């Protein structure tokens, strides 16, 4: 018997998550001095100076295990969002909280429902637990909440709604989510993944924490990776009714979030300007990109996140390769089932200008073939 036969069948068929081409790898491969990474929705402004100072102060203590209860960070989040501490869970990124939810809630006969295309962790969570993944096609690049509700049944234990929706940046509003929660079976937990919520401008965005306060079977996920620019430290947080939060904590690994990450996240919450300057960059940047896309005659999706999804009218892999040779990385749309689309992170004003210039070169090169 080969050792591979020891691996569970549901795991053998998984494709490991691909974060896109690494900038250093691209530099070596193409002889580039600089690569502008607009592929992973990171915040190019970097973390708060307060977070960097907190990391430096905490560094000498790394020989100690971190606080397994995340006490100071939980209390700070509790105060910030006016939520009871017992509703808050901290994870090694919000990804880990998704994994905790899978461990706590899913059985082999369970079903997990999400939009297609999904964030990679949603079907992965179903596969990890050996249960059925049910994908529901998007409607005009938005969540089709009616179809998602119709896909739920007695076996449905988790429903994922990323809001804003990655990869398109669209949202579902308060009234839509209210109706949706009334239609979903109460035996299913709805996970509202709000990684980009700080960037939302639409006033109809759901007040999702109210669902948790009301004790509904809802988990709200947020993160320090995006607007707080702590992606490399892996720290996210979630809110759930106390009974659900307790189950997630029971499925949590001990000492899951490093002391450096907890210190940086805590300090980031004290820097209100970190949020405002990042919002200004994204909101001004997306309006600039909209104008330029319209000038170029390119279809795009108005976004509520820090990325834009656009139709380049050519094979997205060819577009990706052309941009990469010129020192810019983006995300191809073929992985989302949309082969002529790309997803581009909104960068600084200078990065956006470079991206537009290089994109025009690639499009012109494609037309000249």
DAMO-V277936 format. One record per pair of residues at least 12 apart in sequence whose C-alpha atoms are under 7 Angstrom apart, sorted by the first residue. I is the first residue (numbers start at 1). J is the second residue. If there is no record, write none. Layout:
# DAMO-V277936
((I J) (I J))
This chain:
# DAMO-V277936
((10 127) (10 130) (11 127) (11 128) (23 35) (23 37) (30 325) (32 327) (34 327) (35 327) (35 328) (36 327) (36 328) (36 329) (36 351) (37 328) (37 329) (37 330) (38 328) (38 329) (38 330) (38 344) (38 345) (38 347) (39 329) (39 330) (39 331) (39 344) (39 345) (40 345) (41 306) (41 307) (41 345) (42 226) (42 229) (43 226) (43 227) (43 229) (44 347) (44 348) (46 229) (47 228) (47 229) (47 230) (48 268) (48 271) (48 274) (50 267) (50 268) (51 264) (51 265) (51 267) (51 268) (52 264) (54 263) (54 264) (54 267) (55 260) (55 263) (55 264) (58 260) (58 263) (59 260) (62 259) (65 255) (66 255) (66 258) (66 259) (67 255) (68 254) (68 255) (68 256) (73 262) (73 266) (74 88) (86 242) (87 239) (87 240) (87 241) (87 242) (87 245) (88 238) (88 239) (88 240) (88 245) (89 237) (89 238) (89 239) (89 245) (89 249) (90 236) (90 237) (90 238) (91 235) (91 236) (91 237) (91 256) (91 257) (92 234) (92 235) (92 236) (92 256) (92 257) (93 223) (93 234) (93 235) (93 236) (94 221) (94 222) (94 223) (94 235) (94 236) (94 237) (99 125) (100 248) (100 251) (100 252) (101 248) (102 125) (102 129) (103 251) (104 247) (104 248) (104 251) (105 157) (106 129) (106 157) (107 129) (107 131) (108 129) (108 130) (108 131) (109 131) (109 155) (110 131) (110 132) (110 155) (110 156) (110 157) (111 131) (111 132) (111 133) (111 134) (111 155) (111 156) (111 157) (111 158) (112 126) (112 132) (112 133) (112 134) (112 156) (112 157) (112 158) (112 159) (113 133) (113 134) (113 135) (113 158) (113 159) (113 160) (114 134) (114 135) (114 136) (114 159) (114 160) (114 161) (115 135) (115 136) (115 137) (115 138) (115 143) (116 135) (116 136) (116 137) (116 138) (117 336) (119 166) (122 160) (136 148) (141 168) (142 170) (145 180) (149 180) (149 183) (149 184) (152 184) (156 188) (157 187) (157 188) (157 189) (158 188) (158 189) (158 190) (159 188) (159 189) (159 190) (159 191) (160 190) (160 191) (160 192) (161 191) (161 192) (161 193) (162 192) (162 193) (162 194) (163 192) (163 193) (163 194) (164 194) (164 196) (164 197) (164 304) (164 305) (167 309) (167 343) (168 301) (168 303) (168 308) (168 309) (169 303) (169 304) (169 305) (169 307) (169 308) (170 303) (170 304) (171 304) (172 205) (173 204) (173 205) (173 206) (174 204) (174 205) (174 206) (174 207) (186 217) (189 217) (189 218) (190 217) (190 218) (190 219) (191 218) (191 219) (191 220) (192 219) (192 220) (192 221) (193 220) (193 221) (193 222) (194 220) (194 221) (194 222) (195 221) (195 222) (195 223) (196 226) (196 305) (198 227) (199 279) (199 304) (199 305) (199 306) (200 304) (200 305) (201 304) (208 220) (212 239) (212 240) (212 241) (213 241) (215 241) (218 240) (219 238) (219 239) (219 240) (220 238) (220 239) (220 240) (221 237) (221 238) (221 239) (222 236) (222 237) (222 238) (223 235) (223 236) (223 237) (224 236) (224 265) (227 275) (227 278) (228 268) (228 274) (228 275) (233 261) (234 261) (235 257) (235 261) (281 348) (282 306) (282 346) (285 346) (285 349) (286 346) (298 311) (298 312) (299 311) (306 345) (306 346) (307 343) (307 344) (307 345) (307 346) (308 343) (308 344) (308 345) (309 341) (309 342) (309 343) (309 344) (310 341) (310 342) (310 343) (311 340) (311 341) (311 342) (312 340) (312 341) (313 340) (314 340) (315 339) (315 340) (316 332) (316 333) (316 334) (316 339) (316 340) (316 341) (316 342) (317 332) (319 362) (320 332) (322 362) (323 358) (323 359) (323 362) (326 358) (328 355) (330 342) (330 343) (330 344) (331 343) (331 344))
